[in-house]
């Protein structure tokens, strides 16, 4: 039994070394500029041991992408749960700016890794499935948040949640590319205001909703 536990522990350690090494190389050099030999050399693991856990470079990338998306979803859920507790706009903005900065720092240096996924998805259906699933999870969380926040508002919150996700995802990626500190702070402030607009300023009456619906049907 002791021998079996040791084998399991070694397997866990080897897999972690491979994942850490692959992630570091993908984030630094990009997916297409990294090969399997580099990953195993960086990890100090034999090439044969690599194939005990992963079929190829694409397989280990998918494992990392799933973990990346899972962590992102957890961070988004925590943020939305906190936002739902605020009634004061100023206090909410202060919290939001602090949390957004923390999230950007946490995922700093991951841009290259995640940006490659858009290209890889064109040739790897598993990558596309992981990304699509994560996007729908994000949108579902935002939709639920809006429904809780505005229980009296009659609206298709899925469409609004999808729009919010697309806008905030693009802005978050863009902010991380700005080197000027003052510009980044201004950008963050405007970003927070945009999020708060949906958190505190969504006021649509039933009459307005009906008018919008009638126009859409005309």
Buried (B, 14 or more C-beta within 10 A) or exposed (E): EEEEEEEEEEEEEBBEBBBBBBBBBBBEEBBEEBEBEBBBBBBEBEEEBBEEBBEEBBBBBBBBBBEBBEEBBEBBBEBBEEBEEBEEEEEBBEBBBEBBBEBBEEBEEBEBBBEBBEEBBEEBEBBBEBBEEBBEBBBBBBBBBBBEBBEEBBBEBBEBBBEBBEBBEEBBEEBBEBEEEEEBBEBBEEBBEBBBEBBBEBEEEEEEBEEEEEEEEE
